[in-house]
Amino acid sequence: MHARNSERRWGWVAQAFHWLMFLLIVGAWFAVEQHEEFPKGSPERGAWMDLHKAIGISVFFLFWARLGWRFSGPVPAPVVTSVWQHRLAVTVHWGLYFVMLMMPLSGLVMSQFGGREVSWFGIVEIPVFVAENKDLAGQIKELHEDVWWPLLLALVALHVVGALWHQFIVKDGTMKRMRPF
C-alpha cells in the first residue's frame, strides 16, 4: 500500500490519521468517563482527567497534521452517488474536522480560564496564559460538553451509517478505501 492517496483509495498515512484519531477520541471519552467514577479531589479522578486532557492535546495536534496531509496531495475520487448524498457526505466530513478542532480547543481554553495548567503526558506543560475567569470557563465547559460532544456523536453516527450503507446496501466498495487490511 502506498503512503499517498490514489484515485481509488486512501493511502496508509491518511488511513493511519483516520484510525488513530478514532482511537484517541474513544480514549478521551473513556478517560473522562472513568474520571466520573471517583470522588472530586481524589488522585484517581485527577489522573483520569489529566489523561483526558493529554489525549485531547494529542487530538489537537494530530488534527493539524491530518489536515496538512489532506491538503498536500490528491484524494480519491468521490463515489458516484446522488447529489444530496454527496453533499451530506461532504458536510459530515468537514463537520467532523470542525468538531475535531473545537473539542480539544474548547477543552484547552476552558482549562486556561479555569486557572489549570495542562500536561501532555508529563512531557510538555502548557502553562496558564490568561487571567482566571471561572464564569467564562463554565460557559466554555457547557459548549465543550453540551454542544461539541453531542455534535461529534451525531456526526460520527452519520459517518458510520453512511459507511455501513455503502458496505451492505449499495455494495460499492467504499469502505475498502479506508480499511488498512
C-alpha positions in Angstrom: 0.0 0.0 0.0 1.2 3.5 -0.8 1.7 6.3 1.6 0.0 8.8 -0.8 -3.7 8.6 -1.8 -4.6 7.3 -5.2 -7.6 8.0 -7.4 -9.3 4.9 -5.9 -8.0 4.6 -2.3 -6.7 6.5 0.7 -3.0 5.9 1.3 -1.7 4.4 4.5 -0.8 7.8 6.0 -4.4 9.1 5.6 -5.7 5.8 7.0 -3.4 6.0 10.0 -4.6 9.5 10.7 -8.2 8.4 10.4 -8.0 5.4 12.7 -5.6 7.0 15.2 -8.0 9.9 15.5 -10.8 7.4 16.2 -8.8 5.7 18.9 -7.8 8.9 20.5 -11.3 10.2 20.6 -12.5 6.9 22.1 -9.6 7.1 24.6 -10.5 10.7 25.6 -14.2 9.6 26.1 -13.1 6.6 28.2 -10.8 8.7 30.4 -13.4 11.3 31.1 -16.0 8.6 31.9 -13.5 6.9 34.3 -12.8 10.2 36.0 -16.5 10.4 36.9 -16.2 7.2 38.9 -14.0 8.8 41.6 -14.8 11.5 44.2 -13.8 15.1 43.5 -10.4 15.9 44.7 -9.2 12.3 44.6 -5.9 11.5 42.9 -7.5 8.9 40.7 -10.1 11.4 39.4 -7.3 13.9 38.7 -5.2 11.3 36.9 -8.0 10.3 34.6 -8.7 14.0 33.8 -5.0 14.6 33.1 -5.1 11.6 30.7 -8.3 13.0 29.1 -6.6 16.4 28.6 -3.3 14.8 27.3 -5.3 12.8 24.8 -7.2 16.0 23.8 -3.9 17.8 23.1 -2.9 14.8 21.0 -6.1 15.1 19.0 -5.5 18.9 18.6 -2.0 18.4 17.1 -3.0 15.3 15.1 -5.8 17.4 13.7 -3.3 19.9 12.2 -1.1 17.1 10.8 -4.1 15.3 9.4 -5.4 18.5 7.8 -2.0 19.3 6.3 -1.7 15.8 4.9 -5.3 16.1 3.5 -4.4 19.2 1.5 -0.9 18.0 0.5 -2.0 15.7 -2.3 -4.8 14.1 -4.2 -7.8 12.4 -2.6 -9.7 9.5 -4.0 -12.4 10.4 -6.5 -15.9 10.7 -4.9 -18.1 7.7 -5.1 -20.8 8.0 -7.7 -24.0 8.7 -5.8 -26.9 11.2 -5.7 -26.2 14.9 -5.3 -27.8 15.0 -1.9 -25.8 12.0 -0.6 -22.6 13.6 -1.9 -23.4 16.9 -0.2 -24.3 15.1 3.0 -21.0 13.2 3.0 -19.0 16.3 2.4 -20.9 18.2 5.1 -20.4 15.3 7.6 -16.6 15.0 6.8 -16.0 18.8 7.1 -18.2 18.8 10.2 -16.1 16.1 11.7 -12.9 18.2 11.0 -14.5 21.2 12.6 -15.6 19.4 15.8 -12.2 17.6 16.0 -10.7 21.0 16.2 -13.3 22.6 18.5 -13.4 19.8 21.1 -9.7 20.0 22.2 -9.5 23.7 21.6 -12.5 24.4 23.9 -11.0 22.0 26.5 -7.7 23.8 26.4 -9.3 27.3 26.6 -11.6 26.0 29.4 -8.6 24.9 31.4 -6.8 28.2 30.8 -9.7 30.2 32.1 -10.1 27.7 34.9 -6.6 28.5 36.0 -5.3 25.0 35.3 -2.1 24.0 33.5 -2.4 21.2 31.0 0.2 18.5 30.8 0.9 16.4 27.7 1.7 13.1 29.4 4.1 14.8 31.8 6.4 15.7 28.9 5.2 19.2 28.0 3.4 21.5 30.3 1.1 24.2 28.8 1.1 27.0 31.4 -1.9 29.3 32.1 -1.6 32.3 29.8 -4.8 34.2 30.7 -6.4 35.6 33.8 -8.6 33.1 35.7 -12.3 33.6 34.9 -14.3 30.7 36.4 -17.6 32.0 34.8 -16.1 32.0 31.3 -14.5 28.6 32.0 -18.0 27.3 33.0 -19.6 28.7 29.8 -16.8 27.1 27.7 -17.3 23.8 29.6 -21.0 23.9 28.6 -20.0 24.3 25.0 -17.5 21.5 25.3 -19.9 19.1 26.9 -23.3 20.2 25.7 -22.6 21.3 22.1 -19.4 19.9 20.7 -19.7 16.5 22.2 -23.3 15.7 21.1 -22.4 17.2 17.7 -19.4 14.9 17.4 -21.5 11.9 18.4 -24.2 12.8 15.8 -21.6 13.3 13.0 -19.8 10.1 13.9 -23.1 8.3 13.8 -23.9 9.7 10.4 -20.4 8.8 9.2 -20.8 5.2 10.4 -24.3 4.8 9.0 -23.0 6.1 5.6 -20.1 3.7 5.6 -22.4 0.8 6.5 -24.9 1.9 3.9 -22.2 1.8 1.2 -20.9 -1.5 2.5 -24.1 -3.5 2.9 -26.8 -1.8 0.8 -25.0 -0.2 -2.1 -22.1 -2.6 -2.0 -19.8 -0.2 -3.9 -16.5 -0.9 -2.0 -16.4 2.5 -0.3 -15.2 1.1 3.0 -12.3 -0.7 1.3 -10.9 2.7 0.5 -10.2 3.4 4.2 -9.6 -0.1 5.6 -5.9 -0.8 6.2 -6.3 -4.5 5.6 
